[in-house]
Amino acid sequence: MRLFQGGKCEVRVVNVDGSGDRLLAADAIGPTWSPDGSGIAFVRKLKDKPNSLCVVRPDGSDERVLIEKIGRDGAVFLAWGPDGKFIALSTLTSYGWQIALVPAAGGPVQQLTHLPGYNINPVWIAADRLLFTHMQPDGRNGVYASIKTDGTRLAIHALTKVEKAYPNGRPAFYVPSVVKKAATEAHAVRRAAFVEPATVKASAIKAVPAALMPPALPGTVNAAAWSADGTRLAFAHASGYGLIGEFDGKSMRLVDAFRGHEGSVDAIGFSPDGKFLHTAGADKSVRVWDIAQKGSTSIETDQGSAVESLAVSSNGKLLATGGHDGKLKLRDAATARPLREVEVCDARRGAVHALAFSKDDRVLFAGCAKWSMPVLGGAVAAFDASTGQELWRTKGTLGGVFALALSPDGSKLAGACLDTFVRIWDAKSGKELACWKGHGDRVTGVAWGLGGQVLITASFDHTVRIWDAAHGTIVQTLAAHSSPAMRVAATTDGKFVASTSQAGDICIWRLTGE
């Protein structure tokens, strides 16, 4: 690469002995060789026009444009993958520069990161992993981060943080070329985690970051719930706090903190009128808080074990809680006093980690899961809310169901399962309608969005995924959490969804559709 005064630049090729110097591309910058030496990728940089990504042969022939617009100025460093199939680069979005992959042969761009700010300088550190520089939107506090090429396992390396107003330099990392081995079997067995590559459906559905709230306290955000009007988000914190953030559509700020639990708060929910907050946790207590008065109005400690989940009925009269002992209790929402108790599963087989009321509040759905040891006892069951009679039960799944979400029309029940699958059941009969594979680790959160058009899931693979609910295809993989994603919660209108993480940060996503 040669740079001239006035900003003009060009890419040239020269033999290793210094002979044969020749122009390869004018108005070009950031060249990188393909692993086999058959091609050179570069950024075309024209005055008053967006940069474009191009590929050309070393003799200057067969020049192709892979991406017409990647943004102006800024990030021009490219990284050709060790297997020669993909080129990593930074592309400009409405919320900053993001790391993306493009097939070297041409094709759709796959955006990997969704971190507001600057994500630049990609380098390959393995055949399936990239290292890059991440900075806040103000251009300060640069750190190195890494991510897998499928958008999972985003990790921010805090020890690399610098306080300068410029990013960390671009590191150099040696990755051996990928050697293709001859197939030894005509019909090799696919590994269990295999995912068909052509699963993404072209769609206008999209999620973009709307707000990012850094950790309010050290620890995990175990659960989250929106107020009915979508202006407040309550989240249960492992430090023992029930917290409330105020959201104006563009940013979120912490406005209330309720402390009383003597252990981790594991479940949380608003009353339908938004006046009260319900919490439950590891101290075996269930609490009702008057938000305006900043204090608890009722405390029930009748539970024999930690409380893992809760759900509030749509009419605000009933509160359901699920315990580590495998039991659910139906309560008076105003006082939290128990009205009836139902055993959902044997405590040795799991805890009640998920609860949801039907639209008419007549049926209560409960999901069982065992986190510490995979067993086949995990299941979903439906109960008559007035009598406690069991209406139906699904067969056991490995690990169980960690979260449940009822579709807006009340006809389908979605489950986040610890065996890495997302399942859909008929809410009336319990018949399994779908089983989707996409996440690379345990699925821990699920919510419906855009009036039931999409399903949003969170996973220990560090990603949030958007699914086309009609076809079960992954519309978008969102990488914004540097630790396992824990829960997702959608506003009543389905236009915003919050995702929480084990590190305590909260992302708010804006959903748009057809």
Stockholm file with secondary structure:
# STOCKHOLM 1.0

chainA/1-514         MRLFQGGKCEVRVVNVDGSGDRLLAADAIGPTWSPDGSGIAFVRKLKDKPNSLCVVRPDGSDERVLIEKIGRDGAVFLAWGPDGKFIALSTLTSYGWQIALVPAAGGPVQQLTHLPGYNINPVWIAADRLLFTHMQPDGRNGVYASIKTDGTRLAIHALTKVEKAYPNGRPAFYVPSVVKKAATEAHAVRRAAFVEPATVKASAIKAVPAALMPPALPGTVNAAAWSADGTRLAFAHASGYGLIGEFDGKSMRLVDAFRGHEGSVDAIGFSPDGKFLHTAGADKSVRVWDIAQKGSTSIETDQGSAVESLAVSSNGKLLATGGHDGKLKLRDAATARPLREVEVCDARRGAVHALAFSKDDRVLFAGCAKWSMPVLGGAVAAFDASTGQELWRTKGTLGGVFALALSPDGSKLAGACLDTFVRIWDAKSGKELACWKGHGDRVTGVAWGLGGQVLITASFDHTVRIWDAAHGTIVQTLAAHSSPAMRVAATTDGKFVASTSQAGDICIWRLTGE
#=GR chainA/1-514 SS CEECGGGCEEEEECCTTSCCCEEEEESEEEEEECTTSSCEEEEECCTTSCEEEEEECTTSCSCEEEEEEEESSSCCCCEECTTSSEEEEEEEETTEEEEEEEETTCCCCEECCCCSEEEEEEEEEETTEEEEEEECTTSCSCEEEEEETTSCCCEEEGGGCCCSSSCCCCCCCCCCCCCCCCCSCTTCCCCTTCCCSCCCCCCSCEEEEEEEECCSSSSCEEEEEECTTSSEEEEEETTSEEEEEEECSSCEEEEEEEECCSSCEEEEEECTTSSEEEEEETTSCEEEEETTTTEEEEEECCCSSCEEEEEECTTSSEEEEEETTSEEEEEETTTCCEEEEEECSCTTTCEEEEEEECTTSSEEEEEEECSSSCCTTBCEEEEETTTCCEEEECCCBSSBEEEEEECTTSSEEEEEETTSEEEEEETTTCCEEEEEECCSSCEEEEEEEGGGTEEEEEETTSCEEEEETTTTEEEEEECCCSSCEEEEEECTTSSEEEEEETTSCEEEEEEECC
#=GC SS_cons         CEECGGGCEEEEECCTTSCCCEEEEESEEEEEECTTSSCEEEEECCTTSCEEEEEECTTSCSCEEEEEEEESSSCCCCEECTTSSEEEEEEEETTEEEEEEEETTCCCCEECCCCSEEEEEEEEEETTEEEEEEECTTSCSCEEEEEETTSCCCEEEGGGCCCSSSCCCCCCCCCCCCCCCCCSCTTCCCCTTCCCSCCCCCCSCEEEEEEEECCSSSSCEEEEEECTTSSEEEEEETTSEEEEEEECSSCEEEEEEEECCSSCEEEEEECTTSSEEEEEETTSCEEEEETTTTEEEEEECCCSSCEEEEEECTTSSEEEEEETTSEEEEEETTTCCEEEEEECSCTTTCEEEEEEECTTSSEEEEEEECSSSCCTTBCEEEEETTTCCEEEECCCBSSBEEEEEECTTSSEEEEEETTSEEEEEETTTCCEEEEEECCSSCEEEEEEEGGGTEEEEEETTSCEEEEETTTTEEEEEECCCSSCEEEEEECTTSSEEEEEETTSCEEEEEEECC
//
